[in-house]
């Protein structure tokens, strides 16, 4: 499998970012898509993506993310990594969301006042699908 770029656009308009296999930090600044500016840093310990200067996605330890899409009702992506991973995504403040991990309802969670929603997932070096729907 070729090395994953730090950030790129998929043909369907979604994003691909991060590389959990990197031992040294890599980053990409000022990647523009449809007028939005993305900044990504990634390595084995953390993957962080920002959109227009605000947090979009963060995982500890680092992950590889494909097919990332986000709208006002739903966030979906494929994620690969290792071990128990803590994911934080910025959505709407104080809203209830339902989280699906590989099609299984993992329950509801509420974003905090600063719009951040966090959850944990066990990863085993294979891509799994994450879907977060506003309730």
N, C-alpha and C positions, 0 to 999 in steps of 0.2 A: 504494500500500500504506500503511495507517495506521501511525503511529509505534508501535513496539514498547514496551510498558510495561517498566519495569525488572524487575518480577517479578509473575507472576500464575499462577493454576492453570488448566490445560487441562481440558476436560470429562471426559477419560479419567483424571484424577487426576495426570497428569504436570505438570511445571513449565515455565514459559516465563520466561526472564530475560535481561538484558543488551541492549545496543543499541550495536553497533559504529560507528554513524553519528554518535554524539554527539560534539561538540567540547568540551563542558564536562562535568565529572564530575557524575553523578547517583547518588543512593543511596537505598535503601529499608531501613529498620530495622524489625525486629519484625514481619515478615510471617509469620503463623501458619497452618500446615496440619497437621491431625491431631495437634496437640500439639507439633509441631516448630516452632522459630522460625528463620526465614531472614533473612539480611542480605545485600544485594547492592549492589555499586557497579559502575558501568560507564561507559565512554566509549571513544573510539577507541583509546586506548593500553592499556587493561586492562579485563577483566571478572572480577570476583571474587564468588563466592557462598559464604556460610558457612551451616552448619546447626548449630544449638545451640552456636554459638561455635567450631566447628571448620571448617577448610577443606573445602568440598565440591567446588569447581571454580574454576579460574583459567586465563585465557588472556591471552597477550601476543602481539600487540596484542589489543584488545578484540574480542568476538564477540557475536552474537545467538544465543541457544540456545532451541530449542523441543522439546517432547515429551521433556524430561529425566526419566528414571526410573532408579532404582537399587534393587537388592535384593542379597541376599548372593551371588548368582551372576553378575549381569549389570548393566551400566550401558549405557543407550542414549539417544541424543539426536540431534537435527538441529542443525547449526551453520553459521552464515554469518559471513563476515568477509572480510578482505583479506590478501593476502601469506602468507608463511610464518608460521604461528602455533604457539606453544608452549603446550600444554595440560597442566595438572597437575590430577589428581583424587585425592582421598583415598579409599582403599579399605581392604583389609586389609594389615597389615604382612607384608613378605617373602613375598608370594604371586605366583605366575606367572599372567599374564593374556594372552589372545590379543586383538589389536586388529584390527577390521575397519573399513575406510574405504570407504564407498559399496559395501559388499558384498565388497570385496577384502581378503583376509587380508594385513595389513601386518606380520605376525610377532608373536612373543611378547615380553613385557617383564615384568620383575619389579618389584613395588613395593619401596620401601626400608623401613628399620626404622621410620620414622615414618609409614608407610602411604601414601606418595605415589607415584603412578605418573605419569610424564611422557612425552609424545610430541609430535612435530611433524607438522603437516599443512599443505599448500598450499591456501589458500582463494582463490576468485575471485569473490566477491560473489554466491554462490548457495549455497543450503542443501545440505549433504551429510550423509549418515547416518554416525554413529560408533557402533560397538558394541564393548564391552569385556566379554569373558567370562572368568570364572575357569577356569583349566585344571585 
